[in-house]
Amino acid sequence: MQRFVYINDESCRDSYRDNRVSNTKYTLWNFLPKNLLEQFRRFMNQYFLLIACLQLWPTITPVSPATTWGPLAIIFIVSASKEAWDDYNRYLSDKKVNERRIWVVKDGIRRQIKARGIHVGNIVWLHENDEIPCDLVLIGTSDPQGICYVETAALDGETDLKTRIIPSICADLSSEQLGKIKGVVECPNPDNDIRRFDANMRLFPPIIDNEKCPLTINNTLLQSCYLRYTEWACGVAIYTGNETKSGMSRGTAEPKLTAADSMIDKLTVAIFIFQIAVVLLLGLAGNIWKDSHGCKLWYLMYPAERPWYDFLVIPLRFELLCSIMIPISIKVTLDLAKGVYAKFIDCDDQMFDPETNTPAHSANTAISEDLGQVEYILSDKTGTLTENRMIFRRCYISGVLYGDKTGDALKDARLLNAVSSKDPDVVKFLMVMALCNTVVPIKSNDGTISYKAQSQDEEALVNAASNLNMLLTSKDSSGIAEICFNGSKFYYEVLDVLEFTSDRKRMSIVVKEVKSGKFLLLTKGADEAIFPRSCPGEQTKTYLEAVEMYSHLGLRTLCLGCRDLEEDEYKEWSKKFQDASCSLDNREHKIAEVCNSLEQGIHILGITAIEDRLQDGVPETIKLLRKAGINVWMLTGDKQTTAIQIGLLCNLITPESKGQLLSINGKTEDDILQSLERALTIMKTALERKDLAFVLDGWALEIILKRSLESFTKLAMMSRTAICCRMTPLQKAQLVGILKSSGSLTLAIGDGGNDVRMIQEANVGVGISGREGLQAARAADYSIGKFKFLRRLILVHGRYSYNRTAFISQYSFYKSLLICFIQILFSFSSGLSGTSIFNSISLMAYNVFYTSLPVMTIIFDKDISEATVLRYPQILLYSQAGRLLNRSTFAEWFGRSLYHAFVVFLITINAYADEKSDMEELSMVALSGCIWLQAFVVTLDTNSFTCPQITLIWGNFVAFYMINLILSAVPTLQMHTVMWHLCNQPSYWITMALIVAAGMGPVLALRYLRNVYRPSAIDVLQQIEQTDGHAQAPGNLESSTGTYLDYLLTDLRRNKSSIHQPLLSDSASSR
Amino acid sequence: MPAYSKFTQQELPACKPLLTPEIVIAAFALIGALFVPIGLASLHASRQVVELVHRYDASCVPVDDKVGFIQNSRTDKTCTVTMTVPKYMKSPIHVYYLIDGFYQNHRRYVRSRSDKQLRYKSAAHLTSDCVPEGDTADHAPIVPCGLVAWSLFNDTYTVRVNGVVTQVNKKDIAWKSDKNNKFGKNIYPSNFQKGRLIGGATLNESIPLSEQEDLIVWMRTAALPTFRKLYGRIEKDINANDNVTVVIQNNYNTYSFGGSKALVLSTASWIGGKNNFIGIAYLTIGGLCLSLAMGFLVLYMVKRRYVS
């Protein structure tokens, strides 16, 4: 399908949509149906709706339908309001984009309209630094050559500037003509391919050139890019609104489900199955009882003739009675708790970055627990581990190490002297620094020059050269570069650029000195690429030593060189180079060969050393995270050598004696697979003794993914550290995918647009709001200012969130099961007829009010202090392995609720027997028994009591009595005066104390025995905290405690996959 | 910089009690020390209650076809039982009827009533919940409707102490709040027990529901299949070895479902009627707590914790 865009033609403006950008999910009209539909896609909601509908049938409902409809409505309203709020915010940000004022030319007249008013075919006029409002075909720029620069970071994450050129057909149009231009662009229908645009354009009279002109992606300006360093540019709108390339590639991110959530879902399903079994069993028993006993009871007056569905009535009644087994409020409670965790992250002072003034932010409020269970961290390097601020630090020129004393060559007096005395070696060195690159110098209005470069290293070199009085002042499109050295100007004509590739590891340019007409080859590259090509007899040994020394300092080294060319030689070579550049097959290889032929006999000028400083606190953070049992991988687009250096510097890999780096590489595919197998064997045998890590690059990964995914997955699961270099954004995401599919919980952290895919793919995506823009931070679930904040995010916030969610969810099941078990027990003394012991109001209030408030207090709970967690990070293993929320802990809660149900029910029916066995009274006694137990259960499971916790737990307890005393005053209610009666009876209070003692005594005793005689790692730390007070533990005690902890946690580490321990044995140790 | 507060930084001062041996042993010892005396007091109170229970359902029917006997409206169902009071009974002495095996808590039964109808004159027709005892055959509403009211207990007792007729006071046996708020003062029984099947007692149609205390007591349904309901009070002390003779009109049918009936005379204490359960449970739990405390103490002395 094709789209025909008539330029500047109002008659067809309505054939395509306008430029209104819309990211909203709902409109005002479809919000209710669409949101309801969405919510009912959840199984739980469907289930509750079914229950609520069944309750409308009076024959079977044990309690008033309000008990389900009420909470269901509340839950729906809460979720819907949250959705509505989010959508409203999206609407506001869309509105901001849509209301932007944009210049449009219509029939030669420039007007300013709102961005949403742009139609396909309009000519849009942009100024420097404008954001491009829709996809345009460039037709004119302020540049006489017809080029302009765009920054595409928002689209593809690449920060370098891209050049865009006007189609040849528009080359000679004046700006007046541009406003009146008429024509047609034939282009494909909108798609999301940002690298491809195959179209053509024809202009109509008065511009007579009536020929089809092909258009490519280089002739376009795409939405959400920025126009840079170009005074103005104009283009024809071809795709607008959500149909632009960026709009089409904007996917809606799948909502993420945490490991804890999926565990909760599993438990829910288990409870559901259990419930069905109970219902079937009780239903069957009920029907049998009815037929054998019930029919004989004259006072029940069972009719002789019963409807066909009669056998269903009792099972359905039990279904409704047991439906509370699945806590209806669990989702709302958890959502609320998660919202609070997110707020805690947002507000954390210690994760506030004062340098950039950015607080931590959790964009996704739903996945904090996953932070506490992270097993793999996949980190970008540049900008994430490092500051992404390349600084020229040292250099080595003809035997002199500059900057080795001051640490900064630019401040080294010897170098400055050499520059002012025009030492020929130094001058040449600086010239290569200034010229041998693809940097674009940009002169601003006030005369200062700034540089825009594809690589940060080149920028650093050019900046350093300019500081040393070697200024690259301009480069024009005809290839003349102007250099200003100590005030005098030199001109060079750049003839050819021998581009950098990762194979060649070097780049060169051929220049002609305009004054003398001399030809020069200037080269810079990695030492191993340059030294073999140096002219014979060159003393490479000293250079090699310098490189080695710089490498050990973690500096990125480049070797600079040059060679004089004869004119004939160049001419001959140039021809070959042209041929190679135009060849259709195997072009890259041919070019490399031709380049290689020229890059011989290079005279080495010196070595530059550039520093990419590690971010503050990175080595410590990585050490801590590794100690916490998290495997840290580095995924970078950078070169292997640099990556390894950085890895060494930031504690990621251990130096040779203790660690070993397994390199997976090779010339051919088979070589690579072999080295993979070799690495796997070494990994299997030597993992215990040595700190192993593997290194591979993008090419190797590509082959491995194709041919040997299985072995690689094995390797990945074993390897605590890996360095993956030369990764494309897609490959980064693939690696995350591999780890994820093998069941590991991954966290991806990055700062640039190239990390966005991996961030979105990972279970938890963390973005660093860094120098490469906010791309990653926007796509991420969490954004932080610095890498070092990751330790607080994981060890403090993640861990607490997991602990708290584990408690809240299991407690929610516990309290629902408790009330349900009491109902079931009661049904045995009510003829299995499905009578509810509790009245409707109590049931509803129990679920929504009495039991949900005290449990919320746990969001303030801390089992061990932040300082302790950071001192003994290995405790993270406990939550990582899911020790607080799994089948066995759930079985414990299940058992507890069963036991408590028996305690409450048996004590109630025995204490309130005979003349006291009034239905209303007995039900209230049982309910108060549950409330008393709740308060004590929460108290026992709380580790630290703060004011809000104490207030909520016991305030809720008091509120229960207040509410029921007030309800007792309402004459229409069944429980009228019941609570007054009870409160006046001493036997009521005695019964309550009995229930608490019988219910909590065994729990307390078991807990105590376990804490003291089979302590878990957390118990040990709690005891240490208590004995230490706040004083710092002495070193030896700390280390001995660490050893003991490790001992406690070893089983955990080994059996991380098999987390199911026998019932009631929570301790990891096996003495 | 976000505003600093101890709340948002999760730095609220917190108290972190640990389950140390000292605390736990002390807690158990304390619970034990509290529970044993309370248990003794409860048991003592319960023992002070003098209770006479006489089951009469079997002895009051002389024939084998018990169901036929009870369903025949023409047979004389008078029956006399005699009890000897073992201990001095201080007034008020509560007279209860005890029924066993009667499911007042059955779902079909417990919901078969209309609370609105019992309260409001205008709601007499609201009988939809009362099936199958809602309306008469000619669609007139039954007041009070439903199975609960219909099955009202109808045995009567006449008490003689040492041959002297003793008044059983039937006033104020129902909850005051029920009389005032749940049963209307201006609502009179109508169409009650006029159907084909007679359930239990009939009601005097000239007395408003709020004064029909037997009905009110009956309609406060029991939660368990064995229950006692207050019949009346004897407001006279009965001495030890006094003979209590009760003439029973044995009308109520517990025979067809194999239930039992009994007459109970009981005094009351601060804990209520005779109920040893609380006392025994308290003593058991108190004892267990004390022994746990002892056990933990011994264990604590023998086996020290790891972390010192």
Interface residues (C-beta under 8 A of the other chain):
Chain A: P58 P62 H293 G294 K296 L297 W298 Y299 L300 M301 Y302 P303 R317 K343 F344 D346 C347 D348 D349 Q350 F352 P354 N357 P359 Y800 F826 S829 S830 G831 S833 G834 T835 I837 F860 K862 I907 I909 N910 A911 Y912 A913 D914 E915 K916 S917 D918 M919 E920 E921 L922 S923 N943 S944 F945 T946 C947 P948 P971 T972 Q974 H976 T977 H981 Q985 P986 S987 I990 T991 A993 L994 A997 A998 G1001 L1004 A1005 R1007 Y1008 N1011 V1012 Y1013 P1015 V1020 Q1022 Q1023 I1024 E1025 Q1026 T1027 T1041 Y1044
Chain B: M1 P2 Y4 T8 Q9 Q10 L12 P13 A14 C15 K16 P17 L18 L19 T20 P21 V24 A27 F28 I31 F35 I38 S42 H94 Y96 L98 F102 Y103 Q104 N105 H106 R107 R108 Y109 V110 D115 R119 D129 P132 E133 L147 W150 S151 W175 S177 N181 K182 L197 G199 R220 T221 A222 A223 L224 P225 T226 F227 R228 K229 L230 N253 S256 F257 G258 W270 I271 G272 G273 N275 F277 I278 A281 Y282 I285 L288 C289 L292 F296 L299 Y300 K303 R305 Y306 V307
